[in-house]
Amino acid sequence: MRIVIIEDELPAARALGRRLEKLGLQPETMLHSVEQSVNWFGRNPQPDLIFLDIQLSDGLSFEIFEKVDISSAVIFTTAYDEYALRAFKLNSIDYLLKPIDDDELASAVEKYQRQNKPALPSEIDFAQIRKLLSNPAEKQYRSRITVKVGTNLRVIPIAEVECFYSENKGTYLHTSDNRDYPIDLTLDALEAELDPSEFFRISRKFIVPLRSSREMSVYSNSRLKLNLPTYKAEEVVVSRERVQDFRNWLGG
């Protein structure tokens, strides 16, 4: 079986590749952008199966299908919450929610092997999926996030998150009960999935909720320092270029 992984985050792509190898499958290649994917499909035969992330570094992965005729079967790998799954179900597309569970991955592959039938582009209503993903009137933002604790998975309600932060090329969430968990999402991806009326990207390193932004002090170079209830690992500072937008956000 010829398999292609399209995923903008290299660590996530490699992790999925290793999991597929444990199932006896060897991905042919890993692609990370719309442009790279379009170029690759223009020069190579169609694979049997594509593992497709929604958000790539240079746009939505649906743009690939708008530029290239692809007849491969598609399994979506997505961090989008339940609202998006309606579209996948309506179009009989299989999907895997990030962080990807090994058993669910094996089940998705087995489902494809049983059907042994590619999902042709004509069978997939990408316009409908795009609408459900991007229409603000219909969009439902994340209400929870799944984290891995050892060999177990734990669901953390968004209401319990005190902040999201990046550290040493990883992304983490810090909860109101003073716990930290690694998550399989970048801050850029999270920012698109969080309610902008409740969360603000104060810097390249932090996203904070409104409830954690109620106490602050003036910091150097016209910046603001937030005094979070339990997160004390380092100073949480609003970057200078985002101070005015942050003030406007706080004012509603």
SULVENNOR-V606103 format. One record per helix or strand of 2 or more residues. SS is the DSSP state (h for helix, s for strand). FROM is the first residue (numbers start at 1). TO is the last residue. Records with the same first field share a line. If there is no record, write none. Layout:
SS=FROM-TO / FROM-TO
//
This chain:
s=3-6 / 29-31 / 49-53 / 55-56 / 59-60 / 73-78 / 94-97 / 144-149 / 152-157 / 161-167 / 170-175 / 180-183 / 199-201 / 206-209 / 216-218 / 224-226 / 236-238
h=10-22 / 34-43 / 62-67 / 82-90 / 102-115 / 121-123 / 126-134 / 158-160 / 187-193 / 210-212 / 220-222 / 240-250
//
